[in-house]
Amino acid sequence: MADEFFDDEQELMDQASGAAEEPAVPARAREPRGTKPASGREAPPFWMVLAIAVIALLLGMVIGYLAGSSATLSALESSKAASEEQLESAAGEDAYALPEGHPDVTVDEDGTAHVAEGDGASDAQ
């Protein structure tokens, strides 16, 4: 029975033992100084991290401002529509009628209110 996995492992172990017999050379001596690490990733400079953070903050503020102002405007429009609807419904009714037993009041052109003389005023007293 042939086991290919075992054969592959055996070859890898032989290669590793052959590499161990070579004289040990430090990793620094093998790589020239100007080369990048094997992973190919390098940390970005600190100023770039700060620039990205500032840009993200500004974008968040702009988007938040636009969303907030949009919500506020729509709330104001719906409030205005509701108040206009309420005024239209009240225009048909006698919205400014005084309750029963209240003396009659007249309002001059300058906005001064006076108690009207007559039967309504005497009933309230």
N, C-alpha and C positions, 0 to 999 in steps of 0.2 A: 504494500500500500504506500503510495507516494504522497507525501504531504508537502505541497508547494509553499504553504505558509511557513513551515519550519525551515525550508530551504532558504527562503528569502530572509528570514531572521538570522540564519546562520551566516549568510553573506554580509549582512549589516554588521554583525558582531565581528567578523573578520576584518572589515574595513575600519571599524572603530579601533580594534587592537593594532592595526597597521598605523593608524594615525597617532596612537599613543606612543609608538616606538620612535617617532620622529622627535627631534629635539624640541623642547617646549620653547615657543616664542611668544612673548606677551602680545595680547590683542592690539595694544597701542602701536607696537612696532610693525604689525602687518598692515594697518590702515594708515594712509597718509592723512595729515591733519585737515586738509581742505574738503574732505568728503563728508557727505551727510550720513546720518545713521541709516542702518539697513531698513528700518521701517519706512523711511521717506517722509515722516511727519516731523514737523518742527513747530514749537509753540509760537504763536503770533506775538509780535512786540506789544508791550503794555499800552502804548499810545493807541494802537489799533483796537484793542479791547475797549478802551475808554471811548473812542470814537463810535464804535458800534453801540455801546450803552447809551450814549447821548442821542444818537439817531433814533434808537428804539424809544427812548423817553419822549422825544419830540413828536414822533409819529403817534405814540399813545395819547399825548395831550391833544393833538390835532383831531384824531379820530374821536376822542371823548368829547371834545368841544362840539364837533359836528353832530354827534349822536344826541348830546344833551340839548343843543339848540333846536334840533329837529323835533325832539320829543316835546320841548316847551312850546314851540310854535303850533304843533298839532293840538296840544292841550288848550292853548289859547283860542284856536279856531273853533274847537268843539264847544268851549265855554261861551264864546260869542254867539255861536249858532243856537245854543240852548237858551241864552238870555233873549235873543231876538224872537225865538219861538214863544217864549214865555210872555214877552211883551205883546206879541200878536194875539195870543189867546186872551190876555187881559184886556186888550183894547175893545173886544166885543162885549165884555162884561162891564158892570159898573165897578171898576177897581177902586175908585176913590170914594165909595159910599161909606158913610159913617155907621157904626153899629146902632142898634135900636136904643133909644133913651139918651143918646148923645145930642147935645144942642147943635142946631144948625150953625154952620160956620161959613162966612163969605170971605173970599180972598180978594184983596185989591190988586190993581195992576202992578204995584210995586212989591207985592208979595206979603203984605201985612194981612193977618187974619183977624176977623172981627166976629163976635157972636151975633148971629142974625136975630133980629127982633121978630117975635111972632110966637106962634103956638109951640114950636119945638123947643124954644129956649125956656119957656115957662114950665114945660113938662119936666125938664131935667133938674130943676131946683127944688 
